[in-house]
Amino acid sequence: MDIAKKYSIAFKGLKNGRHEFDFKVDGELFAAEENSEIKGGDCDVHVTLDKSESMLEIGVAIKGYVITECDRCLEDCKVPVEYEGTLLVKFSDEIRDYDGEVMWISPADGEVSLAQYIYESIVLALPYRRVHPDGECNPDMLARFTLADDAPEQEDEE
């Protein structure tokens, strides 16, 4: 299944007003992204869609975890993720670039894919430092880094 389709909402037949949707995010979304530092995960995504004649206002709430490399020991690390945000989808015959907050689509389109927005939101929700809780890092790797840090620095000979 195409990733864009898996995280799409068909809004064409929906009445104006509020609608709710739920998605499950797993490793398939992260594998579809080139150079993703996220190796896997399990996140629940709840979407509220407010439809009007000229646009869609989409509220997105994400909760779960992803697997990344620990910045301290380089082993796989489970990092909790929590995100809430809003995406505006405006209808226009003149399609403009998506800027992370507003997406422009043709009024003739019948669905909107949230795959890119969900992926970017999860990445933005990650902490700057991704590390295991204290005491859970691989002790062998930590010992190797300690040995490298303790080695005397060599000065360049001229």
BELKALIN-V549640 format. One record per residue. N is the residue number from 1. RES is the residue in three letters. SS is DSSP state (H for helix, E for strand, - for the rest). Layout:
BEGIN
N_RES_SS ; N_RES_SS
END
This chain:
BEGIN
1_MET_- ; 2_ASP_- ; 3_ILE_H ; 4_ALA_H ; 5_LYS_H ; 6_LYS_H ; 7_TYR_- ; 8_SER_E ; 9_ILE_E ; 10_ALA_E ; 11_PHE_- ; 12_LYS_- ; 13_GLY_- ; 14_LEU_- ; 15_LYS_- ; 16_ASN_- ; 17_GLY_E ; 18_ARG_E ; 19_HIS_E ; 20_GLU_E ; 21_PHE_E ; 22_ASP_E ; 23_PHE_E ; 24_LYS_E ; 25_VAL_E ; 26_ASP_- ; 27_GLY_H ; 28_GLU_H ; 29_LEU_H ; 30_PHE_H ; 31_ALA_H ; 32_ALA_H ; 33_GLU_- ; 34_GLU_- ; 35_ASN_- ; 36_SER_- ; 37_GLU_- ; 38_ILE_- ; 39_LYS_- ; 40_GLY_E ; 41_GLY_E ; 42_ASP_E ; 43_CYS_E ; 44_ASP_E ; 45_VAL_E ; 46_HIS_E ; 47_VAL_E ; 48_THR_E ; 49_LEU_E ; 50_ASP_E ; 51_LYS_E ; 52_SER_- ; 53_GLU_- ; 54_SER_- ; 55_MET_E ; 56_LEU_E ; 57_GLU_E ; 58_ILE_E ; 59_GLY_E ; 60_VAL_E ; 61_ALA_E ; 62_ILE_E ; 63_LYS_E ; 64_GLY_E ; 65_TYR_E ; 66_VAL_E ; 67_ILE_E ; 68_THR_E ; 69_GLU_E ; 70_CYS_- ; 71_ASP_- ; 72_ARG_- ; 73_CYS_- ; 74_LEU_- ; 75_GLU_- ; 76_ASP_E ; 77_CYS_E ; 78_LYS_E ; 79_VAL_E ; 80_PRO_E ; 81_VAL_E ; 82_GLU_E ; 83_TYR_E ; 84_GLU_E ; 85_GLY_E ; 86_THR_E ; 87_LEU_E ; 88_LEU_E ; 89_VAL_E ; 90_LYS_E ; 91_PHE_E ; 92_SER_- ; 93_ASP_- ; 94_GLU_- ; 95_ILE_- ; 96_ARG_- ; 97_ASP_- ; 98_TYR_- ; 99_ASP_- ; 100_GLY_- ; 101_GLU_- ; 102_VAL_E ; 103_MET_E ; 104_TRP_E ; 105_ILE_E ; 106_SER_- ; 107_PRO_- ; 108_ALA_- ; 109_ASP_- ; 110_GLY_- ; 111_GLU_E ; 112_VAL_E ; 113_SER_E ; 114_LEU_- ; 115_ALA_H ; 116_GLN_H ; 117_TYR_H ; 118_ILE_H ; 119_TYR_H ; 120_GLU_H ; 121_SER_H ; 122_ILE_H ; 123_VAL_H ; 124_LEU_H ; 125_ALA_H ; 126_LEU_- ; 127_PRO_- ; 128_TYR_- ; 129_ARG_- ; 130_ARG_- ; 131_VAL_- ; 132_HIS_- ; 133_PRO_- ; 134_ASP_- ; 135_GLY_- ; 136_GLU_- ; 137_CYS_- ; 138_ASN_- ; 139_PRO_H ; 140_ASP_H ; 141_MET_H ; 142_LEU_H ; 143_ALA_H ; 144_ARG_H ; 145_PHE_H ; 146_THR_H ; 147_LEU_H ; 148_ALA_H ; 149_ASP_H ; 150_ASP_H ; 151_ALA_- ; 152_PRO_- ; 153_GLU_- ; 154_GLN_- ; 155_GLU_- ; 156_ASP_- ; 157_GLU_- ; 158_GLU_-
END
